[in-house]
């Protein structure tokens, strides 16, 4: 086998440019598979990581919107304090929080920007629960108490020079025309929503946006985790009855984080499958390139094959020579493609993470995937060279020497 490999490498080196062009087809296919699937898995982890701050025992009730935007921006029927009372009175619900999320104008250093604003609960008990459950910790400064007004806490993403210079603790900014003092900067979390949000007292947020009997969304904590689905259905029935709405035409939605996560995972798995299918087409093209190269090699080396047979080589020896060459093409192409794919994945990841800011698009290196890709390229090269190798092994010795 050593001699076969040595001879195969010598022959491939002799036809250097043609061998390189053949390898390019395999490089592209394997690189596409490794890069796209690694990035796809990284994207899946990045998106599902946004749900890390949401516990499975919480239900989110929000308006059924008729436009794109933050909760409440274009909703058909707003949630109200009356709806909150109905949710709180539902059997199986242990705690209910009102949440407000808006986009507001912030001015600092003579630069204006539009940022996500989120509310702290107004009751201290709910405030403590909110901070603890979402694991909010101050990297600088402090997190205020529920009764503090005129102050804000910003996410870790705002420490960059978004406004020409860093936002620091003690700095005053203008939000919707009202001045607020930054008293805390949060530690980075796994959620870009928190890293790029500004938190303020519920009363302050309601005041600057003139919000009265309106709630963007309601968070309900369920007593028994096993009864989450049943409690969700009970909330839907209660709200439908109160609003006199039919099932399927509700002006609200009740979802658990696990439901949303399951839907997103289904979509991402489908995207990965499509990506793998597209990359597989590239691999097939690479296989055709190997077969073409090997057929050309057989035609060019007909006299060499005849000489080998005249010196005592058997059909199986000729078969092994050509199949070793095609298998090496696949193996080298697979290894090179995997390395190129990883390099491309890390490059795209770095660019995308920088562009997305709050989301870190990491590359998920799957060693089984890399091993399988290289093995597939090896087998592809082996099979692509099978027919040319069989043709070479069956050449008549005399006719081959005359050609």
Long-range contacts (C-beta under 8 A, 24 or more apart in sequence): 4-320, 4-321, 4-324, 5-324, 5-328, 7-321, 7-324, 8-321, 8-324, 8-325, 8-328, 9-328, 11-297, 11-301, 11-325, 12-325, 12-328, 12-329, 15-293, 15-297, 18-293, 18-296, 19-293, 19-329, 21-289, 22-286, 22-289, 22-290, 22-292, 22-293, 22-329, 22-333, 23-329, 23-332, 23-333, 23-336, 24-289, 25-282, 25-285, 25-286, 25-288, 25-289, 25-290, 25-333, 26-283, 26-286, 26-289, 26-290, 26-329, 26-330, 26-333, 26-334, 26-336, 26-337, 26-377, 26-380, 26-381, 27-286, 27-333, 27-336, 27-337, 27-340, 28-282, 28-285, 28-286, 28-337, 29-279, 29-280, 29-282, 29-283, 29-284, 29-285, 29-286, 29-337, 29-377, 30-283, 30-286, 30-333, 30-334, 30-336, 30-337, 30-338, 30-340, 30-341, 30-373, 30-374, 30-376, 30-377, 31-337, 31-338, 31-340, 31-341, 31-344, 32-278, 32-279, 32-282, 32-341, 33-276, 33-279, 33-280, 33-282, 33-283, 33-337, 33-341, 33-369, 33-373, 34-337, 34-338, 34-341, 34-342, 34-345, 34-369, 34-370, 34-373, 35-340, 35-341, 35-342, 35-344, 35-345, 35-348, 36-275, 36-276, 36-278, 36-279, 37-272, 37-275, 37-276, 37-279, 37-366, 37-369, 38-341, 38-342, 38-345, 38-363, 38-364, 38-365, 38-366, 38-369, 39-345, 39-348, 39-349, 39-361, 39-363, 40-268, 40-271, 40-272, 40-275, 41-272, 41-364, 41-366, 42-345, 42-349, 42-361, 42-362, 42-363, 42-364, 43-268, 43-361, 44-265, 44-268, 44-272, 45-362, 45-364, 46-359, 46-360, 46-361, 46-362, 47-264, 47-268, 48-261, 48-264, 48-265, 49-190, 49-191, 50-190, 50-191, 50-192, 50-193, 50-359, 51-257, 51-260, 51-261, 52-190, 52-191, 53-134, 53-135, 53-189, 53-190, 53-191, 53-194, 54-257, 55-133, 55-257, 56-225, 56-228, 56-256, 56-257, 56-258, 57-221, 57-222, 57-225, 57-228, 58-219, 58-220, 58-221, 58-222, 58-256, 58-257, 59-219, 59-220, 59-222, 59-228, 59-231, 59-232, 59-235, 59-254, 59-255, 59-256, 60-217, 60-218, 60-219, 60-220, 60-254, 60-255, 60-256, 60-257, 61-87, 61-217, 61-218, 61-219, 61-220, 61-235, 61-239, 61-252, 61-253, 61-254, 62-216, 62-217, 62-218, 62-252, 62-253, 63-216, 63-217, 63-251, 63-252, 63-253, 64-250, 64-251, 64-252, 64-253, 69-103, 70-101, 70-102, 70-103, 70-116, 70-216, 71-99, 71-101, 71-216, 71-217, 72-100, 72-101, 72-102, 72-214, 72-215, 72-216, 72-217, 73-102, 73-103, 75-251, 76-251, 77-243, 77-251, 77-252, 78-214, 78-215, 79-214, 79-215, 79-216, 79-217, 79-218, 79-252, 80-213, 80-214, 80-215, 81-213, 81-215, 82-242, 83-215, 83-218, 83-239, 83-242, 83-252, 84-215, 84-218, 86-235, 86-238, 86-239, 86-242, 87-218, 87-220, 87-235, 87-238, 87-239, 88-220, 89-238, 90-220, 90-231, 90-234, 90-235, 90-238, 91-231, 91-234, 92-222, 92-223, 92-224, 92-227, 92-230, 92-231, 92-234, 93-220, 93-221, 93-222, 93-223, 93-231, 93-235, 94-221, 94-222, 94-223, 95-126, 95-129, 95-220, 95-221, 96-218, 96-219, 96-220, 96-221, 97-121, 97-126, 97-129, 97-130, 97-218, 97-219, 97-220, 98-202, 98-215, 98-218, 99-215, 99-216, 99-217, 99-218, 99-219, 100-202, 100-205, 100-206, 100-211, 100-215, 100-216, 101-216, 101-217, 102-205, 102-209, 102-216, 104-175, 104-176, 104-208, 104-209, 105-175, 105-176, 106-173, 106-174, 106-175, 106-198, 107-173, 107-174, 107-175, 108-163, 108-167, 108-171, 108-173, 108-174, 109-163, 109-164, 109-165, 110-164, 111-163, 111-164, 113-162, 113-163, 115-196, 115-197, 115-198, 116-193, 116-196, 116-197, 116-198, 117-175, 117-197, 117-198, 117-199, 117-200, 117-205, 118-197, 118-198, 118-199, 118-200, 118-205, 119-199, 119-200, 119-201, 119-202, 119-205, 119-206, 120-144, 120-146, 120-199, 120-200, 120-201, 120-202, 121-146, 121-202, 122-146, 122-201, 122-202, 122-203, 134-189, 134-194, 135-189, 136-186, 136-189, 136-194, 136-199, 137-186, 137-187, 138-184, 138-185, 138-186, 138-187, 139-185, 139-186, 139-187, 139-188, 140-168, 140-169, 140-184, 140-185, 141-169, 141-170, 141-182, 141-183, 141-184, 141-185, 142-183, 142-184, 143-184, 144-183, 144-184, 144-201, 146-201, 147-201, 148-183, 148-201, 149-201, 149-203, 149-204, 150-179, 150-180, 150-181, 150-204, 151-180, 151-181, 151-182, 151-183, 151-200, 151-201, 152-180, 152-181, 152-182, 152-183, 152-198, 152-199, 152-200, 153-182, 153-183, 153-184, 153-185, 153-186, 153-198, 153-199, 153-200, 154-182, 154-184, 154-185, 154-186, 154-197, 154-198, 154-199, 155-185, 155-186, 155-189, 155-194, 155-195, 155-196, 155-197, 155-198, 155-358, 156-185, 156-186, 156-187, 156-188, 156-189, 156-195, 157-192, 157-195, 157-196, 157-357, 157-358, 158-185, 158-196, 158-198, 159-185, 175-200, 175-208, 176-208, 176-209, 177-208, 178-204, 178-207, 178-208, 180-204, 191-358, 192-356, 192-357, 192-358, 192-359, 193-358, 195-357, 195-358, 196-357, 196-358, 228-256, 228-258, 229-256, 232-256, 283-376, 283-377, 283-380, 286-333, 286-377, 286-380, 287-380, 287-381, 287-383, 287-384, 288-384, 290-326, 290-329, 290-330, 290-380, 290-381, 290-384, 290-385, 291-384, 291-385, 291-387, 291-388, 293-329, 294-322, 294-325, 294-326, 294-384, 294-385, 294-388, 294-389, 295-387, 295-388, 295-391, 297-322, 297-325, 297-388, 298-322, 298-388, 298-389, 298-391, 298-392, 301-392, 302-395, 302-400, 302-403, 303-400, 303-401, 303-403, 305-392, 305-395, 305-400, 306-395, 306-397, 306-398, 306-399, 306-400, 306-401, 306-402, 306-403, 307-401, 309-395, 309-397, 309-400, 310-397, 310-401, 315-393, 315-394, 316-393, 318-389, 318-392, 318-393, 318-395, 319-389, 319-390, 319-392, 319-393, 321-389, 321-392, 322-385, 322-388, 322-389, 322-392, 322-393, 323-382, 323-385, 323-386, 323-389, 325-385, 326-381, 326-382, 326-384, 326-385, 326-386, 326-388, 326-389, 327-378, 327-381, 327-382, 327-385, 328-381, 329-381, 329-385, 330-377, 330-378, 330-379, 330-380, 330-381, 330-382, 330-384, 331-374, 331-377, 331-378, 331-381, 333-377, 333-381, 334-373, 334-374, 334-375, 334-376, 334-377, 334-378, 335-374, 337-373, 337-377, 338-370, 338-373, 338-374, 341-373, 342-370
